[in-house]
Amino acid sequence: MDEKILISSTIALSITIVICFIRAIKGPELADRLISINVIGTKTIVLISVVSFIIKESYFIDIVLVYALISFLGSVVISNLISEEGKR
């Protein structure tokens, strides 16, 4: 029963990631695109964690931590680019 709930949550997360990806492409401003990319990163972290729990492998948690750090650094770099563009 629990595994069916986890599998359905992975499907729902995958669908919402695709929707956020469409928003990232069509976003009218750079800030909208940055937010949607952050949401995609967060949902991907949750998705990998749920998959790790389903297949009962703990090494995916290390991958999640590295992915979270890379996502955070990417957000900081993009935020700096947006703020520098606003100064011009």
C-alpha positions in Angstrom: 0.0 0.0 0.0 2.7 2.4 0.9 4.7 1.6 -2.2 1.6 2.5 -4.4 1.4 5.9 -2.7 5.1 6.5 -3.2 4.9 5.6 -6.9 1.9 7.8 -7.4 3.7 10.7 -5.7 6.7 10.2 -8.1 4.4 10.4 -11.0 2.7 13.5 -9.7 6.1 15.1 -9.0 7.3 14.3 -12.5 4.2 15.9 -14.0 4.7 19.0 -12.0 8.4 19.2 -12.9 7.3 19.2 -16.6 4.8 21.9 -15.9 7.5 24.0 -14.2 9.9 23.4 -17.1 7.3 24.8 -19.5 7.0 27.8 -17.2 10.8 28.2 -17.2 10.8 28.3 -21.0 7.8 30.7 -21.4 8.5 32.9 -18.3 8.1 36.5 -19.3 10.9 37.7 -17.0 14.2 36.3 -15.8 13.0 36.3 -12.2 10.1 34.0 -13.2 12.5 31.7 -14.9 14.8 31.7 -11.9 12.0 30.8 -9.5 10.7 28.0 -11.8 14.3 26.5 -12.0 14.5 26.6 -8.2 11.2 24.8 -8.0 12.4 22.2 -10.5 15.6 21.7 -8.4 13.6 21.3 -5.2 11.2 18.9 -6.7 14.0 16.9 -8.3 15.6 16.5 -4.9 12.4 15.3 -3.4 11.9 12.9 -6.3 15.3 11.4 -5.9 14.7 11.0 -2.2 11.4 9.2 -2.8 13.0 6.9 -5.4 15.7 6.1 -3.0 13.2 5.1 -0.4 11.2 3.0 -2.9 14.3 1.0 -4.0 15.8 1.0 -0.5 19.2 2.3 -1.5 20.8 4.9 0.8 23.5 6.1 -1.5 21.0 8.3 -3.4 20.9 10.5 -0.4 24.5 11.5 -1.0 23.5 12.4 -4.6 20.6 14.4 -3.3 23.0 16.4 -1.0 25.4 17.2 -3.9 22.5 18.1 -6.2 21.1 20.5 -3.5 24.5 22.2 -3.2 24.8 22.6 -7.0 21.3 23.9 -7.3 21.9 26.4 -4.6 25.2 27.6 -6.2 23.4 27.9 -9.6 20.7 30.0 -8.0 23.2 32.3 -6.5 25.0 32.8 -9.8 21.9 33.4 -11.7 20.6 35.9 -9.0 23.9 37.8 -9.3 23.5 38.0 -13.1 20.0 39.3 -12.8 21.0 41.9 -10.2 23.9 43.0 -12.4 21.6 43.3 -15.4 19.2 45.5 -13.4 22.1 47.9 -12.6 22.8 48.6 -16.2 
